[in-house]
Amino acid sequence: MIKNTIIAIDLAKHSFQVCKFNSDGKIDYNKAMSRKALIALLGNHVSALVAMEACGGSNYWARLARRHGHQVKIIQPRAVKGLQLKQKTDKNDAYAIGIAAQLPHINSCGIMEEDEQGLQALERVRMLQLEQRTALANQIRGLLTEFGIVIAKGLNHLVTALPDILEDAENGLPMNYRQALAAQSQMLQLYTTQIESYDRLIAEHTRHNPVCQKLSKLEGVGPLIALGLTVRLGNATEFNTGRDASACIGLTPKQHSTGGKERLGHISKNCADKRLRSLLYQGAMSVVNKAVSREPKTVKEQWLKALVDRRGKKVAAIALANKTVRTAVALIKNNDDYNPILLAA
């Protein structure tokens, strides 16, 4: 048990529930506070352990509490939910956060600094634009199919075909939809231009970030993956081992063991950083495709090629992504550079 004053905060936008535990583990108060009152509390209170759930705004409040000399523990929501034995209210939520903060086996999530959060925001903005472009392209294809106009797969085919479709006066498109299609074509081009500008920004920031440059030397790691790993791993102190990091991202099999028997299943479909895992898998698959088409040059390529022969490309790609994350943790913790081991000539 943590013998320290604990300030457990159930975060919100304007009204915050604050539950204070004294050093004896008893509750001094459990009450609602305004944003202004909470800022004043953190600024005037003696050093304490400030606990909160990982959610929107948690990094801001964690940084604010640390600036005022407090310890901070950001707890995963599912760890808190397991301690909510009564009905869900703000008071019960804050109490459960305080209890979870006292349990030594519940670790704190990493706290991002402003620069790291800015990089994460840049990646999220790009991803949203990408999803919107994909949705727009799919809608255009679907609507054109209803008029008997079928376009080959791929964004380039769609962008190339749209000007000819708009200029063709005999393809059966009514004028009311032709005007809407012209607007959609312009929006599609705008999305593409904006995504390309985000790609340039990400490449520029990763080029000037020493950690991103270090991670970019790993097999299958480009600017997007290097940025994602840098933001997710931070200084890697959140993880005791590299396996903990790969498990957090969702690259290790789920375990359901009982009675001394270990049962390992598939990788999780829910408890994972799906965005980063997807990028890692795509990068690893490109490495796998190259490795199987040539003689291995490094020890890792030799291992990868043997794994493809035994288990197939997809399993090998997940295994390589797992190894990439674990190597990244080691590089960050030890401040080393990556040097692949070459096979003897």
Secondary structure, 3 states (H helix, E strand, C coil): CCCCCEEEEECCCCEEEEEEECCCCCEEEEEEEEHHHHHHHHHHCCCCEEEEECCCCHHHHHHHHHHCCCEEEEECHHHHHCCCCCCCCHHHHHHHHHHHHHCCCCCCCCCCCHHHHHHHHHHHHHHHHHHHHHHHHHHHHHHHHHCCCCCCCCHHHHHHHHHHHHHCCCCCCCHHHHHHHHHHHHHHHHHHHHHHHHHHHHHHHHHCCHHHHHHCCCCCCCHHHHHHHHHHHCCCCCCCCHHHHHHHHCCCEEECCECCECCEEEECCCCCCHHHHHHHHHHHHHHHHHHCCCCCCEHHHHHHHHHHHHHCHHHHHHHHHHHHHHHHHHHHHHCCCCCCCECCC
